[in-house]
């Protein structure tokens, strides 16, 4: 009986291991970012790199596209003169359509920020940052994105700009952990079956 109780406790603990994750990084460039008080939208960005986060991409080339829309402007200004602008996540979308890499479909799950940095030479760079959640393949997952604009010179953002580069990191469950979970559950089922036959 003690063994059955121990196996039951193990069975309850194993699903916790299924939440172990790793991160993958989608790197994009190009595309046009358009912004109004109704929100920001990016179209035409190309996925050019894919691989483990923090490492050089394991795949490079035209690997798909990235597009998104945010909710409406909540605070701040689009030109950045009055500080960081914040957009709502309601009504947002975030899509990576992969060709040779996994696709991701989701939404922003928190406020999206749009900030300006004035460089030492007086020119301006803008950065859009947000967290996302959705599905990667068959798995529900979450991540974050940072999109850096092309330098706008001494002028300010006027409603449309090109993206210089972007990074989207997405958490994914580790397949090895899921395999261990499945193997453990099969083993427990065998032990329970054996115990029931002996009774």
LOTORTI-140873 format. One record per residue: residue number from 1; residue in one letter; x, y, z of N, C-alpha, C, CB in turn. Coordinates in pm, whole numbers, padded with zeros to 5 digits. Glycine has a CB too. Example, Ala and Ser with C-alpha at 12.3 -4.5 7.8 and 13.67 -1.06 7.14 Angstrom:
! LOTORTI-140873
[1,'A',[01319,-00569,00780],[01230,-00450,00780],[01320,-00330,00780],[01131,-00447,00905]] [2,'S',[01285,-00225,00708],[01367,-00106,00714],[01290,00003,00787],[01408,-00060,00572]] 
END
This chain:
! LOTORTI-140873
[1,'X',[00082,-00120,00000],[00000,00000,00000],[00087,00126,00000],[-00094,00000,00121]] [2,'X',[00198,00121,00076],[00288,00235,00082],[00341,00270,-00056],[00404,00206,00178]] [3,'X',[00373,00168,-00136],[00425,00190,-00271],[00321,00258,-00360],[00468,00057,-00333]] [4,'X',[00196,00219,-00348],[00089,00281,-00428],[00075,00428,-00392],[-00045,00207,-00406]] [5,'X',[00082,00460,-00263],[00072,00600,-00220],[00191,00679,-00272],[00064,00609,-00065]] [6,'X',[00310,00621,-00264],[00429,00688,-00315],[00417,00714,-00465],[00554,00604,-00286]] [7,'X',[00365,00617,-00539],[00346,00634,-00684],[00241,00740,-00714],[00306,00501,-00749]] [8,'X',[00138,00748,-00632],[00034,00850,-00652],[00092,00990,-00631],[-00084,00826,-00556]] [9,'X',[00176,01005,-00527],[00242,01135,-00503],[00332,01170,-00620],[00323,01132,-00371]] [10,'X',[00407,01072,-00670],[00493,01095,-00785],[00413,01136,-00908],[00575,00970,-00816]] [11,'X',[00298,01072,-00927],[00212,01106,-01041],[00162,01249,-01032],[00093,01009,-01049]] [12,'X',[00136,01296,-00911],[00091,01435,-00894],[00206,01533,-00915],[00031,01455,-00756]] [13,'X',[00328,01492,-00884],[00444,01582,-00898],[00494,01589,-01041],[00556,01537,-00808]] [14,'X',[00478,01483,-01120],[00533,01481,-01256],[00480,01591,-01347],[00504,01349,-01318]] [15,'X',[00350,01626,-01342],[00304,01732,-01431],[00375,01865,-01409],[00157,01753,-01414]] [16,'X',[00429,01889,-01288],[00503,02013,-01266],[00626,02019,-01355],[00544,02025,-01120]] [17,'X',[00687,01904,-01383],[00805,01902,-01469],[00771,01939,-01612],[00869,01765,-01466]] [18,'X',[00645,01924,-01651],[00605,01954,-01789],[00612,02103,-01818],[00465,01903,-01815]] [19,'X',[00624,02185,-01714],[00627,02328,-01736],[00769,02381,-01756],[00563,02399,-01620]] [20,'X',[00869,02294,-01759],[01004,02339,-01791],[01003,02393,-01934],[01108,02222,-01775]] [21,'X',[01074,02503,-01954],[01067,02569,-02085],[01206,02609,-02132],[00976,02691,-02080]] [22,'X',[01212,02636,-02261],[01329,02700,-02318],[01277,02816,-02403],[01417,02598,-02403]] [23,'X',[01366,02899,-02451],[01325,03014,-02531],[01380,03002,-02672],[01372,03146,-02466]] [24,'X',[01297,03040,-02768],[01344,03054,-02905],[01331,03199,-02946],[01264,02961,-03002]] [25,'X',[01416,03240,-03037],[01425,03379,-03077],[01397,03391,-03227],[01564,03438,-03043]] [26,'X',[01298,03472,-03261],[01271,03508,-03400],[01332,03646,-03422],[01117,03508,-03432]] [27,'X',[01415,03660,-03525],[01475,03790,-03556],[01418,03839,-03688],[01632,03781,-03563]] [28,'X',[01369,03961,-03687],[01306,04016,-03807],[01367,04148,-03846],[01155,04033,-03785]] [29,'X',[01341,04188,-03968],[01385,04319,-04017],[01289,04365,-04125],[01532,04313,-04072]] [30,'X',[01298,04493,-04154],[01213,04550,-04258],[01070,04565,-04209],[01216,04463,-04383]] [31,'X',[00985,04598,-04298],[00845,04620,-04263],[00820,04765,-04229],[00806,04532,-04146]] [32,'X',[00694,04803,-04240],[00652,04940,-04214],[00565,04945,-04090],[00577,04998,-04335]] [33,'X',[00603,05032,-03999],[00528,05052,-03876],[00448,05181,-03890],[00622,05057,-03751]] [34,'X',[00316,05169,-03875],[00226,05284,-03887],[00160,05305,-03752],[00119,05263,-04001]] [35,'X',[00153,05431,-03707],[00094,05460,-03578],[-00001,05577,-03581],[00200,05486,-03478]] [36,'X',[-00115,05561,-03513],[-00213,05668,-03492],[-00264,05652,-03349],[-00331,05661,-03598]] [37,'X',[-00357,05736,-03310],[-00415,05721,-03177],[-00498,05592,-03166],[-00503,05843,-03143]] [38,'X',[-00532,05531,-03281],[-00607,05405,-03281],[-00516,05285,-03255],[-00679,05386,-03414]] [39,'X',[-00384,05304,-03268],[-00291,05194,-03242],[-00175,05192,-03338],[-00363,05063,-03248]] [40,'X',[-00086,05096,-03316],[00031,05076,-03402],[00010,04947,-03480],[00164,05071,-03318]] [41,'X',[00060,04944,-03604],[00053,04819,-03681],[00182,04804,-03762],[-00072,04818,-03775]] [42,'X',[00231,04680,-03767],[00350,04648,-03844],[00311,04549,-03953],[00463,04589,-03753]] [43,'X',[00352,04578,-04076],[00330,04487,-04188],[00458,04474,-04268],[00213,04535,-04278]] [44,'X',[00477,04360,-04331],[00590,04341,-04423],[00723,04309,-04358],[00606,04461,-04504]] [45,'X',[00727,04280,-04228],[00854,04244,-04163],[00888,04100,-04197],[00846,04264,-04008]] [46,'X',[01016,04074,-04228],[01060,03941,-04268],[01137,03875,-04154],[01148,03948,-04395]] [47,'X',[01102,03748,-04123],[01179,03670,-04027],[01307,03627,-04098],[01098,03545,-03973]] [48,'X',[01422,03669,-04047],[01549,03637,-04113],[01640,03550,-04028],[01622,03764,-04149]] [49,'X',[01601,03522,-03903],[01682,03436,-03818],[01595,03368,-03714],[01792,03516,-03750]] [50,'X',[01633,03244,-03677],[01556,03167,-03580],[01652,03074,-03507],[01442,03087,-03649]] [51,'X',[01637,03065,-03375],[01721,02974,-03297],[01704,02996,-03149],[01867,02990,-03335]] [52,'X',[01784,02926,-03068],[01775,02943,-02923],[01806,03088,-02884],[01872,02847,-02851]] [53,'X',[01730,03141,-02788],[01752,03278,-02744],[01892,03293,-02686],[01646,03319,-02639]] [54,'X',[01957,03403,-02717],[02091,03431,-02666],[02202,03367,-02746],[02100,03386,-02526]] [55,'X',[02169,03298,-02854],[02269,03232,-02938],[02255,03281,-03082],[02255,03078,-02932]] [56,'X',[02359,03262,-03164],[02343,03295,-03306],[02230,03211,-03365],[02476,03272,-03384]] [57,'X',[02154,03265,-03462],[02044,03190,-03520],[02091,03060,-03585],[01971,03275,-03622]] [58,'X',[02014,02953,-03564],[02047,02825,-03626],[01993,02818,-03768],[01993,02708,-03544]] [59,'X',[01893,02900,-03798],[01839,02909,-03934],[01841,03055,-03976],[01693,02850,-03943]] [60,'X',[01878,03081,-04100],[01881,03216,-04151],[01825,03219,-04293],[02025,03273,-04149]] [61,'X',[01774,03335,-04333],[01718,03351,-04466],[01577,03406,-04456],[01718,03219,-04544]] [62,'X',[01498,03390,-04560],[01359,03433,-04559],[01276,03322,-04496],[01308,03468,-04703]] [63,'X',[01250,03332,-04365],[01185,03226,-04290],[01039,03253,-04259],[01259,03203,-04161]] [64,'X',[00984,03360,-04313],[00844,03392,-04289],[00824,03540,-04266],[00792,03314,-04172]] [65,'X',[00710,03575,-04210],[00676,03715,-04188],[00625,03737,-04045],[00569,03761,-04290]] [66,'X',[00634,03861,-04001],[00584,03902,-03870],[00494,04022,-03890],[00700,03934,-03772]] [67,'X',[00378,04021,-03826],[00289,04137,-03831],[00218,04149,-03696],[00185,04126,-03948]] [68,'X',[00177,04270,-03662],[00101,04289,-03539],[00021,04417,-03545],[00194,04291,-03418]] [69,'X',[-00077,04426,-03455],[-00151,04549,-03429],[-00166,04561,-03278],[-00291,04550,-03502]] [70,'X',[-00165,04682,-03228],[-00188,04706,-03086],[-00329,04760,-03067],[-00083,04805,-03027]] [71,'X',[-00365,04781,-02942],[-00489,04852,-02912],[-00467,05002,-02923],[-00541,04816,-02771]] [72,'X',[-00559,05079,-02872],[-00556,05225,-02884],[-00452,05288,-02792],[-00694,05282,-02854]] [73,'X',[-00415,05410,-02825],[-00320,05488,-02745],[-00384,05524,-02611],[-00276,05617,-02822]] [74,'X',[-00314,05488,-02502],[-00366,05516,-02368],[-00305,05642,-02308],[-00339,05399,-02276]] [75,'X',[-00174,05663,-02333],[-00106,05778,-02274],[00018,05811,-02356],[-00068,05749,-02126]] [76,'X',[00070,05933,-02334],[00190,05976,-02405],[00159,06022,-02546],[00290,05863,-02409]] [77,'X',[00264,06044,-02623],[00247,06091,-02761],[00329,06006,-02856],[00288,06240,-02773]] [78,'X',[00284,05998,-02980],[00352,05917,-03081],[00489,05972,-03117],[00266,05908,-03206]] [79,'X',[00507,06104,-03110],[00637,06161,-03147],[00741,06147,-03037],[00621,06308,-03183]] [80,'X',[00699,06110,-02916],[00792,06088,-02806],[00833,06212,-02732],[00912,06022,-02857]] [81,'X',[00782,06326,-02768],[00823,06451,-02704],[00775,06460,-02559],[00770,06570,-02783]] [82,'X',[00667,06390,-02526],[00614,06398,-02390],[00634,06268,-02314],[00466,06434,-02392]] [83,'X',[00733,06190,-02353],[00764,06066,-02280],[00715,05943,-02352],[00704,06071,-02143]] [84,'X',[00717,05833,-02280],[00682,05703,-02335],[00532,05696,-02363],[00724,05590,-02239]] [85,'X',[00497,05649,-02482],[00357,05626,-02517],[00320,05483,-02478],[00331,05651,-02670]] [86,'X',[00197,05465,-02434],[00147,05333,-02395],[00021,05302,-02474],[00120,05326,-02242]] [87,'X',[00015,05180,-02529],[-00101,05134,-02605],[-00168,05021,-02531],[-00060,05090,-02747]] [88,'X',[-00300,05010,-02546],[-00377,04902,-02484],[-00348,04770,-02556],[-00529,04933,-02487]] [89,'X',[-00375,04661,-02487],[-00362,04531,-02551],[-00495,04482,-02606],[-00306,04429,-02453]] [90,'X',[-00607,04541,-02564],[-00738,04499,-02612],[-00748,04521,-02763],[-00851,04577,-02539]] [91,'X',[-00792,04420,-02834],[-00807,04429,-02979],[-00677,04409,-03055],[-00864,04561,-03015]] [92,'X',[-00572,04364,-02986],[-00442,04348,-03051],[-00431,04212,-03120],[-00329,04365,-02949]] [93,'X',[-00330,04199,-03204],[-00296,04070,-03266],[-00146,04066,-03287],[-00372,04050,-03403]] [94,'X',[-00092,03943,-03290],[00052,03926,-03311],[00069,03794,-03385],[00133,03928,-03175]] [95,'X',[00125,03798,-03506],[00132,03678,-03589],[00271,03663,-03651],[00026,03683,-03698]] [96,'X',[00329,03545,-03634],[00449,03506,-03706],[00409,03390,-03795],[00568,03467,-03609]] [97,'X',[00416,03411,-03926],[00383,03306,-04021],[00514,03248,-04071],[00296,03359,-04140]] [98,'X',[00550,03130,-04020],[00679,03072,-04050],[00678,02986,-04175],[00726,02990,-03935]] [99,'X',[00789,02990,-04248],[00814,02897,-04358],[00944,02826,-04323],[00821,02971,-04499]] [100,'X',[00932,02706,-04270],[01050,02633,-04224],[01080,02653,-04076],[01168,02675,-04303]] [101,'X',[01004,02739,-04009],[01014,02757,-03864],[00871,02757,-03809],[01092,02891,-03826]] [102,'X',[00853,02728,-03679],[00717,02725,-03623],[00648,02860,-03631],[00722,02679,-03478]] [103,'X',[00519,02857,-03659],[00437,02979,-03661],[00386,03008,-03521],[00319,02965,-03760]] [104,'X',[00363,03135,-03493],[00310,03180,-03364],[00191,03271,-03391],[00419,03253,-03279]] [105,'X',[00080,03247,-03321],[-00037,03333,-03333],[-00082,03372,-03195],[-00152,03262,-03410]] [106,'X',[-00098,03501,-03171],[-00140,03543,-03039],[-00180,03689,-03034],[-00031,03518,-02941]] [107,'X',[-00172,03744,-02914],[-00206,03883,-02890],[-00107,03941,-02789],[-00353,03898,-02839]] [108,'X',[-00105,04072,-02779],[-00031,04135,-02669],[-00109,04109,-02541],[-00011,04291,-02694]] [109,'X',[-00040,04076,-02433],[-00111,04047,-02309],[-00082,04149,-02199],[-00077,03910,-02261]] [110,'X',[-00036,04263,-02236],[-00014,04373,-02143],[00004,04500,-02225],[00110,04347,-02051]] [111,'X',[00019,04613,-02160],[00039,04738,-02233],[00163,04731,-02322],[00052,04854,-02135]] [112,'X',[00157,04798,-02435],[00267,04805,-02531],[00327,04944,-02520],[00220,04773,-02679]] [113,'X',[00460,04953,-02506],[00523,05084,-02492],[00596,05124,-02619],[00620,05083,-02374]] [114,'X',[00600,05253,-02644],[00663,05313,-02760],[00749,05428,-02707],[00557,05363,-02867]] [115,'X',[00880,05412,-02712],[00968,05512,-02650],[01071,05563,-02750],[01038,05453,-02528]] [116,'X',[01115,05685,-02726],[01215,05749,-02810],[01345,05768,-02732],[01164,05884,-02864]] [117,'X',[01457,05747,-02800],[01588,05774,-02742],[01656,05876,-02833],[01675,05643,-02727]] [118,'X',[01707,05983,-02773],[01786,06080,-02849],[01932,06040,-02838],[01763,06226,-02797]] [119,'X',[01995,06015,-02952],[02135,05974,-02954],[02227,06093,-02936],[02167,05902,-03085]] [120,'X',[02356,06068,-02914],[02453,06174,-02887],[02463,06277,-03000],[02590,06114,-02862]] [121,'X',[02429,06235,-03123],[02436,06328,-03237],[02304,06403,-03260],[02474,06253,-03364]] [122,'X',[02207,06385,-03169],[02081,06458,-03178],[01974,06388,-03261],[02105,06592,-03235]] [123,'X',[02003,06271,-03316],[01903,06198,-03393],[01822,06107,-03301],[01970,06115,-03506]] [124,'X',[01714,06051,-03355],[01619,05976,-03272],[01600,05833,-03319],[01485,06047,-03270]] [125,'X',[01593,05742,-03223],[01552,05603,-03245],[01428,05578,-03161],[01667,05502,-03209]] [126,'X',[01335,05499,-03214],[01215,05462,-03141],[01213,05310,-03122],[01087,05509,-03216]] [127,'X',[01162,05266,-03008],[01154,05124,-02978],[01014,05090,-02930],[01259,05084,-02873]] [128,'X',[00957,04983,-02986],[00828,04931,-02941],[00854,04802,-02863],[00732,04906,-03063]] [129,'X',[00797,04791,-02743],[00819,04676,-02656],[00687,04626,-02600],[00916,04712,-02542]] [130,'X',[00671,04494,-02595],[00549,04438,-02537],[00564,04290,-02508],[00432,04460,-02630]] [131,'X',[00473,04238,-02427],[00468,04094,-02400],[00353,04034,-02479],[00452,04065,-02247]] [132,'X',[00370,03909,-02522],[00271,03843,-02604],[00237,03706,-02545],[00321,03828,-02749]] [133,'X',[00119,03656,-02579],[00083,03518,-02546],[00001,03463,-02661],[00005,03509,-02412]] [134,'X',[00006,03331,-02677],[-00066,03268,-02787],[-00027,03124,-02802],[-00041,03342,-02916]] [135,'X',[-00025,03075,-02924],[00009,02936,-02949],[00126,02927,-03046],[-00111,02859,-03004]] [136,'X',[00217,02837,-03014],[00332,02806,-03098],[00317,02658,-03133],[00471,02837,-03026]] [137,'X',[00282,02630,-03260],[00248,02493,-03295],[00123,02453,-03219],[00366,02396,-03263]] [138,'X',[00131,02348,-03137],[00016,02303,-03058],[00024,02345,-02912],[00005,02153,-03066]] [139,'X',[00122,02428,-02876],[00145,02462,-02736],[00103,02605,-02707],[00291,02442,-02699]] [140,'X',[00031,02625,-02595],[00004,02760,-02546],[00133,02811,-02485],[-00114,02761,-02442]] [141,'X',[00168,02936,-02516],[00296,02988,-02469],[00291,03140,-02458],[00410,02945,-02562]] [142,'X',[00399,03198,-02412],[00409,03343,-02396],[00549,03388,-02432],[00373,03386,-02252]] [143,'X',[00567,03519,-02445],[00699,03571,-02478],[00698,03722,-02477],[00746,03520,-02613]] [144,'X',[00797,03781,-02543],[00808,03926,-02550],[00867,03966,-02684],[00895,03981,-02433]] [145,'X',[00844,04091,-02722],[00897,04140,-02848],[00955,04279,-02830],[00789,04141,-02957]] [146,'X',[01063,04308,-02902],[01123,04441,-02906],[01149,04473,-03053],[01257,04448,-02821]] [147,'X',[01094,04583,-03100],[01111,04625,-03239],[01177,04762,-03242],[00974,04628,-03313]] [148,'X',[01292,04772,-03309],[01370,04896,-03316],[01352,04960,-03453],[01520,04869,-03287]] [149,'X',[01319,05088,-03455],[01298,05156,-03583],[01431,05200,-03644],[01206,05278,-03564]] [150,'X',[01423,05231,-03770],[01536,05296,-03837],[01545,05438,-03783],[01520,05295,-03994]] [151,'X',[01666,05487,-03767],[01688,05621,-03715],[01609,05723,-03795],[01837,05656,-03717]] [152,'X',[01530,05806,-03727],[01447,05906,-03796],[01520,06038,-03817],[01319,05930,-03716]] [153,'X',[01649,06042,-03792],[01725,06165,-03809],[01690,06264,-03700],[01699,06227,-03946]] [154,'X',[01699,06393,-03731],[01667,06496,-03633],[01517,06519,-03622],[01737,06626,-03668]] [155,'X',[01440,06462,-03713],[01295,06474,-03708],[01236,06373,-03610],[01235,06454,-03846]] [156,'X',[01106,06383,-03590],[01034,06295,-03499],[00943,06202,-03578],[00953,06377,-03397]] [157,'X',[00896,06097,-03512],[00804,06003,-03574],[00681,06078,-03624],[00763,05890,-03475]] [158,'X',[00647,06058,-03752],[00536,06133,-03811],[00421,06043,-03854],[00586,06212,-03930]] [159,'X',[00411,05923,-03798],[00300,05834,-03830],[00338,05710,-03906],[00198,05907,-03907]] [160,'X',[00460,05707,-03962],[00505,05589,-04036],[00657,05584,-04038],[00449,05589,-04181]] [161,'X',[00713,05466,-04018],[00858,05450,-04023],[00891,05305,-04057],[00922,05491,-03888]] [162,'X',[01014,05281,-04098],[01060,05147,-04128],[01123,05084,-04004],[01160,05148,-04244]] [163,'X',[01112,04952,-03993],[01174,04879,-03883],[01316,04841,-03923],[01091,04753,-03845]] [164,'X',[01411,04869,-03836],[01549,04829,-03860],[01568,04683,-03823],[01646,04918,-03779]] [165,'X',[01527,04646,-03701],[01542,04508,-03656],[01446,04482,-03542],[01687,04480,-03612]] [166,'X',[01419,04354,-03520],[01330,04316,-03411],[01367,04179,-03358],[01186,04317,-03458]] [167,'X',[01334,04156,-03232],[01354,04027,-03168],[01227,03989,-03096],[01475,04030,-03069]] [168,'X',[01182,03867,-03117],[01068,03813,-03044],[01112,03683,-02980],[00944,03791,-03137]] [169,'X',[01113,03679,-02847],[01149,03559,-02771],[01021,03491,-02725],[01241,03592,-02650]] [170,'X',[01011,03360,-02752],[00892,03284,-02714],[00935,03165,-02630],[00813,03238,-02839]] [171,'X',[00866,03142,-02519],[00893,03026,-02434],[00826,02904,-02495],[00842,03050,-02289]] [172,'X',[00897,02792,-02500],[00839,02668,-02552],[00867,02554,-02455],[00896,02635,-02693]] [173,'X',[00769,02463,-02437],[00794,02347,-02350],[00903,02260,-02410],[00665,02265,-02330]] [174,'X',[00988,02204,-02326],[01094,02117,-02375],[01036,01979,-02406],[01209,02106,-02272]] [175,'X',[01051,01930,-02530],[00996,01799,-02566],[01049,01686,-02479],[01025,01769,-02711]] [176,'X',[01175,01693,-02435],[01231,01589,-02350],[01156,01577,-02219],[01378,01615,-02323]] [177,'X',[01117,01691,-02164],[01043,01690,-02038],[00906,01628,-02057],[01029,01833,-01982]] [178,'X',[00841,01662,-02169],[00711,01604,-02196],[00722,01454,-02217],[00647,01670,-02318]] [179,'X',[00831,01408,-02280],[00854,01264,-02299],[00871,01193,-02166],[00977,01241,-02386]] [180,'X',[00945,01256,-02075],[00962,01197,-01942],[00829,01188,-01868],[01062,01280,-01859]] [181,'X',[00747,01289,-01883],[00615,01286,-01820],[00534,01168,-01872],[00540,01419,-01845]] [182,'X',[00532,01152,-02004],[00456,01042,-02064],[00508,00906,-02018],[00461,01051,-02216]] [183,'X',[00640,00890,-02017],[00701,00764,-01972],[00666,00736,-01826],[00853,00769,-01990]] [184,'X',[00672,00838,-01743],[00638,00821,-01602],[00494,00779,-01581],[00666,00949,-01526]] [185,'X',[00404,00842,-01656],[00262,00808,-01642],[00234,00665,-01689],[00176,00906,-01721]] [186,'X',[00301,00620,-01796],[00284,00482,-01843],[00335,00385,-01736],[00359,00460,-01977]] [187,'X',[00449,00415,-01674],[00502,00331,-01568],[00409,00321,-01450],[00635,00383,-01522]] [188,'X',[00350,00433,-01411],[00258,00434,-01297],[00133,00353,-01329],[00220,00579,-01259]] [189,'X',[00084,00368,-01452],[-00034,00290,-01491],[-00005,00140,-01483],[-00078,00329,-01635]] [190,'X',[00115,00101,-01525],[00154,-00041,-01517],[00158,-00090,-01373],[00289,-00062,-01583]] [191,'X',[00213,-00009,-01284],[00219,-00049,-01142],[00081,-00061,-01080],[00302,00052,-01064]] [192,'X',[-00006,00032,-01111],[-00142,00028,-01056],[-00214,-00096,-01109],[-00221,00157,-01093]] [193,'X',[-00199,-00123,-01237],[-00263,-00242,-01297],[-00212,-00369,-01230],[-00235,-00248,-01450]] [194,'X',[-00083,-00376,-01209],[-00022,-00493,-01145],[-00074,-00510,-01003],[00131,-00480,-01145]] [195,'X',[-00085,-00399,-00932],[-00134,-00403,-00792],[-00279,-00450,-00788],[-00123,-00263,-00726]] [196,'X',[-00360,-00403,-00883],[-00500,-00443,-00886],[-00515,-00592,-00918],[-00577,-00360,-00989]] [197,'X',[-00429,-00644,-01005],[-00434,-00788,-01039],[-00397,-00873,-00917],[-00339,-00820,-01156]] [198,'X',[-00307,-00823,-00834],[-00262,-00899,-00718],[-00369,-00902,-00608],[-00132,-00841,-00662]] [199,'X',[-00460,-00806,-00609],[-00563,-00796,-00504],[-00672,-00898,-00520],[-00623,-00658,-00502]] 
END
